[in-house]
Amino acid sequence: MAGVNHNDQSSDEFRSDREKRDHLQDVNIASPRDFDEDTHHHLHRGLKARQITMIAIGGAIGTGLIIGTGKSLAQAGPAPLFIGYTLVGFLCFLVMAALGEMAAWLPLPSGFTGYATRFVDPALGFTLGWNYWFKYIIVTPNNITAFSLVIQYWVPRTRVNPGAFITVALVAIVLINYFGIKFFGEFEFWLSSIKVIVIIALILLSLILVCGGGPDHHATGFQYWKNPGAFHAYILTGSAGRFLAVWSTFTTAVFAYLGTELVGVTAGEASNPRRNIPRAIKLTFYRILLFYVVLVFLLGMLVPYNSTKLIDANKANTTAAASPFVVAIIISGIPTLPAILNAAILIFVFSAANSDLYIASRTLYGLAHEGKAPKIFKWTDSRGVPVPALGLSVCFCLLAYLGVNTASYTVFGYFINLVTMFGLLTWISILISHIFFVRARKAQNIPDSALAYVAPLGMWGSVGALIFSTLIMFFKGFALFAYKKTAAKGTHPTFDSRTFVTTYLGLPIYIILFCGYKVIMKSKLIKPEEADLYGGKARIDAEEAEFLAAQAEKKGGPETKVERIYRLTLGNLF
């Protein structure tokens, strides 16, 4: 992997006058004027390397892994669960690699919406930005409501109104986001560290139980892969049913992996982003391999897909009772762990809500920075916090109070359908942006050696991932059309029109935003040789040089207590 050459042709300051004149005919190169930006209109690079790495890890860990895997296991069986999470995990890695290549070259404050605007079409940047913001103003209140549900494991709603817990969570995440990026980064770093420790503990516990180390001393091994079997045919029978079983796990797996792209949003606030962003991206592969693939593989060895306890768990809400890992713990005869896991889930949903609000505010700021949202949302305070963007995003968090009424839980189920579609469309847009970015690099003679990070499979990896993502998007609701076969016995089969609408509503919204922008603003597809690969780069180069100089001065200095703890523990692993 090529390192960054700080004196190469990508930096305008070091060119001869003739080179500058020739190149200016082709692209928009950053100039010293970039430094004259108003201090109230840019973010601060306050995220450290360890914070970015751990936040990126934590972004991949949530209730989708701890709870969502149970539905897929009961519906499809252990083999499809393993295959589905492995394939979608590889897809997720390709998306992250594509994002990492662009972010390492030009870490924009507008995130991946800026890449879509610069390299593809301003209409795609507009569409991607608003699509991503819609996703997070939906998922943030959903996670705040989930926070109140998890607490009901100990304090039932009959004793304390859930609105009280919703208020506590909402006030807490607003304050954490308002105190600035340094406070947010440190707080989220420790929350993500706890999440990593919990997942590693779950993996070790699962391995011990599989090998017979539980109270019952029963080594399950591949017992449940033989009886009731590795595959649970879905809708159809035979090989077609097994194929559909595998395909049915893709949507659940996508929901579980969504959030890993958070690292792309942090690019505008990362210190030395050309080193730290690629490092976080490269670790994605190992995170996926360890946290998802290994864990779901062990889960399939611990719980049979036809377990009545698993079926009952899938009917529960977001407390520990809904987790298939709790089912495995109960089957093995360990009494106290469910409450401990519920506490871990509480941390998971709080961390998710906290980072979701961060992403929502930064996405809206990025849209304003690109001129695709009102200018007021571009304003930041002296700490680099986009207060207006944060304020509007917080207003939508008030939807969490719908959770006070149990009848509203159905609405949140529909919200989850919307989130998955918005997430897939985000991945698709990132992949398209990367394909255009590679074409632009080649057209403007920028070699791979000039980049701090290059996607391992290059442009064709993104093409393959784009095809796979598109197929998942179009066929994610295929089971709705087989309602006659999936209807419960004794009930009249009916087509679920509400679920169908919420499953696919994100797609027409996306198309309307894209086409509407093109018609009104008359934007055009950007030609590879005209793509802006240098705008704003001078400022980033200068910031990087300043950071590296500061690091060189600090080298050999005293190590802080936090740095020492991290280095001796999780730093050695990640």
Secondary structure, 3 states (H helix, E strand, C coil): CCCCCCCCCCCHHHCCHHHHHHHHCCCCECCHHHHHCCHHHCCCCCECHHHHHHHHHHHCCCHHHHCCHHHHHHHHCHHHHHHHHHHHHHHHHHHHHHHHHHHHHCCCCCCHHHHHHHHCCHHHHHHHHHHHHHHHHHHHHHHHHHHHHHHCCCCCCCCCCHHHHHHHHHHHHHHHHHCCHHHHHHHHHHHHHHHHHHHHHHHHHHHHHHCCCCCCCCCCCCHHHHHHHCCCCCCCCHHHHHHHHHHHHHHHHHHHHCCCCHHHHHHHHECCHHHHHHHHHHHHHHHHHHHHHHHHHHHHHHCCCCCHHHHHHHCCCCCHHHCHHHHHHHHHCCCCHHHHHHHHHHHHHHHHHHHHHHHHHHHHHHHHHCCCCCHHHHCCCCCCCCHHHHHHHHHHHHHHHHHHCHHHHHHHHHHHHHHHHHHHHHHHHHHHHHHHHHHHHHHCCCCHHHCCCCCCCHHHHHHHHHHHHHHHHHHCCHHHHHHHHHCCCCCCCCCCHHHHHHHHCHHHHHHHHHHHHHHHHCCCCCCHHHCCCECCHHHHHHHHHHHHHHHHHHCCCCCCHHHHHHHHCHHHHC
